Structure formats: structure tokens, C-alpha cells
Amino acid sequence: MRSLCFRVSLLLVAIALVMTSAVSAVADVTPQQRRSLRVLKSQITKAGNFYRQKKFKESGLLIVEAQQQIAELASSKDKQLLAQLSFQYKRLVKAHALLELQGLDLKPLKKLEAMAAPAESAKEGVSFKGEVAKILINRCGRCHVNNARGMFSMATYESLMKGPPAGFVIKPGDIPGSRLIEAVEGKEMPPSGAGIPEEDLVVLKRWVQGGAKYDGEDPTIKLTTLAPDAASGNRPEIKVVQATGKETVHFASDIAELLEKQCGGCHGNGRRASGGFNLTTFRGLLRGGDSGEAVLPGKPIDSLLIKKLKGMAGARMPLRRPALANDVILRIETWIREGATFDGEDATRHIREVAALARAKNATHEELSEDRKSLAEQNWRLGNPAGEMSRVETPNFLLLGDIPQGTLEEVARQADAVVSRVAAIFKADTKSPLIKGRMTLFVFQKRYDYSEFGKMVEERQLPKSWRGHWRFNVIDAYGALIRPRPDDEQESLEVLIAQQVAGAFVASRGKMPRWFSEGTARFVAWRIGAKDKRVTAWDNELIQTLNVMKEADDFLKGKLPAELADVASYSFVKFLMKDPVRYQRLLEGVAGGTEFQKAFAIVYQGTPAQMAKYWAPDAVKQASRSRRRQRSGGSD
């Protein structure tokens, strides 16, 4: 009996020691790690339940997440945590193998020890596989990693460096020459217009500057394999349904501005989107967040967005702000009931711009003029915060300048006179404004202030050869220029203004490619002042442009430096204008709603690229004549 009691006592001591050891191991991990372990255990258990229900895809998604979680936890190299992970890792190995037998393509599973092994020492400079790949997936993934929008894929390093058919987007060692950096820095991409975090842009620039090197083993390996933890957009692809015109509530004019003002603070505007729900774009709205889809087209009652606005699913939204009025919520419900359609031009554009575009399109000439006046004043203060500002308004223009008031008034008189001449070239209706909403002219006295305007307002470095430029995007229309010195007989203010007005006018007629609008702008400058020194410089640069070109349509494909492409566009439009009737038909076709390429094909019986082959021999003759004039001092 005594011997039995002794053996029982030893057993109890052993159990106590084991339990103490287990408790000690758990106690040694942090509270955050304990929570992560519980979540991991739950994920694998749920995956097992799905597997038993033969829901293999759902099970696989959970296992992928569990695999990522284990890798992240193991990377801490914490011995106590690794001991706790070992049991869940064994469960994961079994689940991983079973799912692969069902045909699921899962990422290879490393050994737990390998996950915790020290990483290889980083190579000098920026790591493509460690840093750049993740940025490209996060910022460009949905369009160019998971898809090949615009015939451009970033799925692998090899395809990234190859670029789209138009040419390379990465030029190793050359930041200004890398189209990808230019597009990202200028906020052309991502198409939302919101840009990317500055720290990400800095990494991309450092990588390009360092030679755009690849530090992986195989350049054909997918980026998603190099950076599996990046947010590659695994959510289902969103289907955007275009409006039919029969809806009573329209997203662009009735919903977009409301969401941007009421919800943008937490779910957009460059911040990390709360709950993973990013309302920066229409696609983001449809995609939803961590809680799933927020909008169920045709089902307002079941839509999480409506439940949140009414306080029927957790905290009422917008958080810490007054609840939306019932009629406002009803408007959103009606939009969802009618199919949650999109009536804008681009579902990836920032909803602030979608709303502004709708407002501009629906506004009268006078209303749009007032809106542009506010924008002009904001831009002036941004570009020249400490400078004096003169102001003049005419029926065609709002002029803001850092020149004396009397001088600006004289510029205004010349500008109004130019409008009549430009209108005559295009046979425009003189009873209507040439440009709806008027055009702003920013007039600078010095090159420095003009350059600062480009840096601060447009966030770009303006080419040194430029004396002025124009911009049009429906919301705004403006020209910025350096006023020529009064004693400079070679450079005409009228020609400079004519170029800006013509470019904005053509762009205002419909969705025109930039080469067409700028080429026409320079053609008009030539018509009004062929002897202007800027115009003669374009003519003289044509021979250099042709020497650089390998194909006749290089300037259409972005294969030329910007200024040479503009010179080629100018010469090409001059060629098209040999038949002004056909050119006018093209302009009217696009203004009537026909897509540019289609309208061009109807008028010219071919594409711009095909017409460029007829233009090229003519351009050589133009360049030869220009060279002869240059050598003879200005006469043939």
C-alpha cells in the first residue's frame, strides 16, 4: 500500500512539473503572440471544417492565411513562440497536403526551422525581391500584376523591364528617363490620382538610380511569389455596371461628393483605410473592406453600407459625426436599388474628381466660370504664396499675374483679340463662348516664378525650353506663360496665347489624345506667327526629331522625348491640315461623341499610325526646306 502511494505521489509530481512547464512556456509569450496563436488555431480549425464540407476553395484560402501567419510569427525567432507554433504547424502540414491532393495550387510550405532561419544578408542598394516587388504589388497589383491592363504586365521582373508595346518604362540608372517613375510621381498612376506614399516612391527611385537590379534567382518568377505577404488584391474582381441613363439617382452627381465629404476622412484621402474599406475610388466602394462587400447592387436592405449608416451593424457611421439625414440615406438606398451603377468615365479615378467632373459637365458657363475662379486663386496662392497678384476678368478669360495692373489689362486686350483669330481658324460659333467656363491665364514676369508654379501646382519640373503651356481636364482650363519682354521683336505674346487657347479649345471638344491637341496648338501658333522664334525653333528641330525616330509613328507611342514628340505632333497636324475640311470633320465627330480613333478612321480611312507613314516623307521635305532657310538667313 505504501509503495502504491509512493508511485502515485511521483506521478502527481511529474504531472505538476509538465503542467508547470507548459504554463511557463505560454507565459513566456507576449499577450499579442497568445492572441495570434488563438487566431491561428481557429483559422486551421475552420479550414478543416470547410474541407469536411468539401468546400476546398474556402478551406484553401484559410490555409493560405494561416501559412502567412505562421511565417510572420516564426520570423520573430522567439524560441518559446516556436515551441507553441510546432503543434499548429503539424496541423498545417497535414491540411496543406490534403488540399494539394484536391488540386489546389498552394505556395510550397517551408519547414518551421527554415521560416525562423536568419535571412541572407541584404545586398547593397534596394532589394527588388525584398522591397520593390511588394510596392509594385501593393500599388499596381490589380491592373498590372494580376492583369495586364494597357498591354503592360508587371507579373515578373522580366515583363516589367520589357515594358508595354509602346516601349520601356524602366531605364536603369536614369530616373527622369523612366516612364514608370514619371507616371507615379505625376500621379498619373495609380489611376485614382491619389499617388503613392512618399516613402514608397523614394524606394522606387533609389532602385532605378542603383541600376534597377534584380536580386532574385529567376527573373521569370512571379512577383506574388517573391512577396507573398503583399496585398496583391486577392479579393474577387469587381464588376462595374455602367449606368443606362434610366436611373433616378446618379453616382457621379448625387453620391460621389457626399461619400467623399462624409466618409473620406476615415476611408480615403491618402490615409490607411479604416477596416480595409477604401472609398477613394468607385471600385474601392464596390470592393468593400475587411467585413466584406459594402454594397450589394439591387439589395439596399442587405447592404452593409446602409446598415452602417442606420446604425444596424455595430457603430453608426459616419463615426463621431452627426448621422446622415433620412432623405440622404434614402438617396443612397435608391441608387443601390437601381443597380449601384456608375455614370462616370473611369471607375478607378478618385471619387472627388468623379464628382467634380459631373458638376463641371452639368454646370452652366457662368457656374463653371465661378468654380474655375476659385481653383485659379488656390493655384496662384500655392504657386506664388508671397507674390503680389493683379487680376483682370474678360468674357473669355480670368487673368492673374505678378505684373502691374495696367500691363495685365493690356495682356487681356491682346488675349481677347487672339480668341477671335483662333475661333476663325476652327470656324467656331462666335455666339457661344470658345471655351465653356472661360480659361484662366497665369501671367508671369520671370522664369523662376513660372517654374515654381509647375513644381507647386502641377508637381513637375517644366522643360527649360517652355515659355508657356496649357492644361484642360473639364474641371479646369488654364494657360501659364512668361510674358515676353516688350522689346523682344522675335517672340510674340499673341502667338504664345494663341497656342494655349487652341490647345485648351481642342481638348475641350472631347477626349482627344494629347499629341493631337498640342500638335494643333502649335499649328495655330504657326498660322498666327510663323516667324516667331519659338515657331521657327520647332521647324528647325524637325530634322533632329526625324533623325531620332526609327518608325514613323514613334511620336504616337511615347518613344520620343517629350519635346521632340511635340515637334513631330506639330508637323503631323500641319500635314493633316492640308485638308482642313477633313480635319474639321474629325473635330466635329469627336465633339459629337465618337471615340477619337474611330472618328479618325472614318475621316482618314486609316489609323493615325498608318497616316504617319504618309506624313514622314512630307516631313523630310519640310525639314529640308527649313534647313535651307536657316542656312540662307531666312529666305529660300
DAWO-V639297 format. One record per residue. RES is the residue in one letter. SS is DSSP state (A for helix, B for strand, O for the rest). Layout:
res->(RES | RES)
ss->(SS | SS)
This chain:
res->(M | R | S | L | C | F | R | V | S | L | L | L | V | A | I | A | L | V | M | T | S | A | V | S | A | V | A | D | V | T | P | Q | Q | R | R | S | L | R | V | L | K | S | Q | I | T | K | A | G | N | F | Y | R | Q | K | K | F | K | E | S | G | L | L | I | V | E | A | Q | Q | Q | I | A | E | L | A | S | S | K | D | K | Q | L | L | A | Q | L | S | F | Q | Y | K | R | L | V | K | A | H | A | L | L | E | L | Q | G | L | D | L | K | P | L | K | K | L | E | A | M | A | A | P | A | E | S | A | K | E | G | V | S | F | K | G | E | V | A | K | I | L | I | N | R | C | G | R | C | H | V | N | N | A | R | G | M | F | S | M | A | T | Y | E | S | L | M | K | G | P | P | A | G | F | V | I | K | P | G | D | I | P | G | S | R | L | I | E | A | V | E | G | K | E | M | P | P | S | G | A | G | I | P | E | E | D | L | V | V | L | K | R | W | V | Q | G | G | A | K | Y | D | G | E | D | P | T | I | K | L | T | T | L | A | P | D | A | A | S | G | N | R | P | E | I | K | V | V | Q | A | T | G | K | E | T | V | H | F | A | S | D | I | A | E | L | L | E | K | Q | C | G | G | C | H | G | N | G | R | R | A | S | G | G | F | N | L | T | T | F | R | G | L | L | R | G | G | D | S | G | E | A | V | L | P | G | K | P | I | D | S | L | L | I | K | K | L | K | G | M | A | G | A | R | M | P | L | R | R | P | A | L | A | N | D | V | I | L | R | I | E | T | W | I | R | E | G | A | T | F | D | G | E | D | A | T | R | H | I | R | E | V | A | A | L | A | R | A | K | N | A | T | H | E | E | L | S | E | D | R | K | S | L | A | E | Q | N | W | R | L | G | N | P | A | G | E | M | S | R | V | E | T | P | N | F | L | L | L | G | D | I | P | Q | G | T | L | E | E | V | A | R | Q | A | D | A | V | V | S | R | V | A | A | I | F | K | A | D | T | K | S | P | L | I | K | G | R | M | T | L | F | V | F | Q | K | R | Y | D | Y | S | E | F | G | K | M | V | E | E | R | Q | L | P | K | S | W | R | G | H | W | R | F | N | V | I | D | A | Y | G | A | L | I | R | P | R | P | D | D | E | Q | E | S | L | E | V | L | I | A | Q | Q | V | A | G | A | F | V | A | S | R | G | K | M | P | R | W | F | S | E | G | T | A | R | F | V | A | W | R | I | G | A | K | D | K | R | V | T | A | W | D | N | E | L | I | Q | T | L | N | V | M | K | E | A | D | D | F | L | K | G | K | L | P | A | E | L | A | D | V | A | S | Y | S | F | V | K | F | L | M | K | D | P | V | R | Y | Q | R | L | L | E | G | V | A | G | G | T | E | F | Q | K | A | F | A | I | V | Y | Q | G | T | P | A | Q | M | A | K | Y | W | A | P | D | A | V | K | Q | A | S | R | S | R | R | R | Q | R | S | G | G | S | D)
ss->(O | A | A | A | A | A | A | A | A | A | A | A | A | A | A | A | A | A | A | A | A | A | A | A | A | A | A | A | O | O | A | A | A | A | A | A | A | A | A | A | A | A | A | A | A | A | A | A | A | A | A | A | O | O | O | A | A | A | A | A | A | A | A | A | A | A | A | A | A | A | A | A | A | A | O | O | O | O | A | A | A | A | A | A | A | A | A | A | A | A | A | A | A | A | A | A | A | A | A | A | A | O | O | O | O | O | O | O | O | O | O | A | A | A | A | A | O | O | O | O | O | O | O | O | O | O | O | A | A | A | A | A | A | A | A | A | A | A | A | A | A | A | A | A | A | O | O | O | A | A | A | O | O | O | O | B | A | A | A | A | A | A | O | B | O | O | B | O | O | O | O | O | O | O | O | O | O | O | A | A | A | A | A | A | A | O | O | O | O | O | O | O | O | O | O | O | O | A | A | A | A | A | A | A | A | A | A | A | A | O | O | O | O | O | O | O | O | O | O | O | O | B | A | A | A | A | O | O | O | O | O | O | O | O | O | O | O | O | O | O | O | B | O | O | O | O | O | O | O | O | A | A | A | A | A | A | A | A | A | A | A | A | A | A | A | A | A | O | O | O | O | O | O | A | A | A | O | O | O | O | B | A | A | A | A | A | A | O | B | O | O | B | O | O | O | O | O | O | O | O | O | O | O | A | A | A | A | A | A | A | O | O | O | O | O | O | O | O | O | O | O | O | O | O | O | A | A | A | A | A | A | A | A | A | A | A | A | O | O | O | O | B | O | O | O | O | O | O | O | B | A | A | A | A | A | A | A | A | A | A | A | A | O | O | A | A | A | A | A | A | A | A | A | A | A | A | A | A | A | A | A | A | A | O | O | O | O | O | O | B | B | B | B | O | O | O | B | B | B | B | B | O | O | O | A | A | A | A | A | A | A | A | A | A | A | A | A | A | A | A | A | A | A | A | A | O | O | O | O | O | O | O | O | O | O | O | O | O | B | B | B | B | B | B | O | O | A | A | A | A | A | A | A | A | A | A | A | O | O | O | O | O | O | O | O | O | O | B | B | B | B | B | O | O | O | O | B | B | B | B | B | B | O | O | O | O | O | O | O | O | O | O | A | A | A | A | A | A | A | A | A | A | A | A | A | A | A | A | O | O | O | O | O | A | A | A | A | A | A | A | A | A | A | A | A | A | A | A | O | O | O | O | A | A | A | A | A | A | A | A | A | A | A | A | A | A | A | A | O | O | O | O | O | A | A | A | O | O | O | O | O | A | A | A | A | A | A | A | A | A | A | A | A | A | A | A | A | A | A | A | A | A | A | A | A | A | A | A | A | A | A | O | O | O | O | A | A | A | A | A | A | A | A | A | O | O | O | A | A | A | A | A | A | A | A | A | A | A | A | A | A | A | A | A | A | A | A | A | A | A | A | O | O | O | O | O)
